Amino acid sequence: MREENLARLSSTKINYNAPYYLNYSYIFDDLKVAIDAHAKGDLLDIGCGNKPYSSFFENKLRMICINIWIE
C-alpha cells in the first residue's frame, strides 16, 4: 500500500541547519557536475514528483515528466 502525505524534496536549496544538509549538499554538487558533463538529448523522468532537480537540467536537455497514481 502506498503511504500518503510523505514529506518530499521540493527544492535543492537546503538550509544549513537541516539535519541532512551535508548529505544533500554533496549529492547536489555531484549531480550538477555529472549533468554539466553528460546531459544532452531527452530525459524521461517517471515519478518526478515535485521536480526538485529540474533547474539542474535547464537549457541542457528536454525533460518529459510523468507521475503515475495507482489507487
Secondary structure, 3 states (H helix, E strand, C coil): CCCCCCCCCCCCCCCCCCCCHHHHHHHHHHHHHHHHHHCCCEEEEECCCCCCCHHHHCCCCEEEEECCCCC
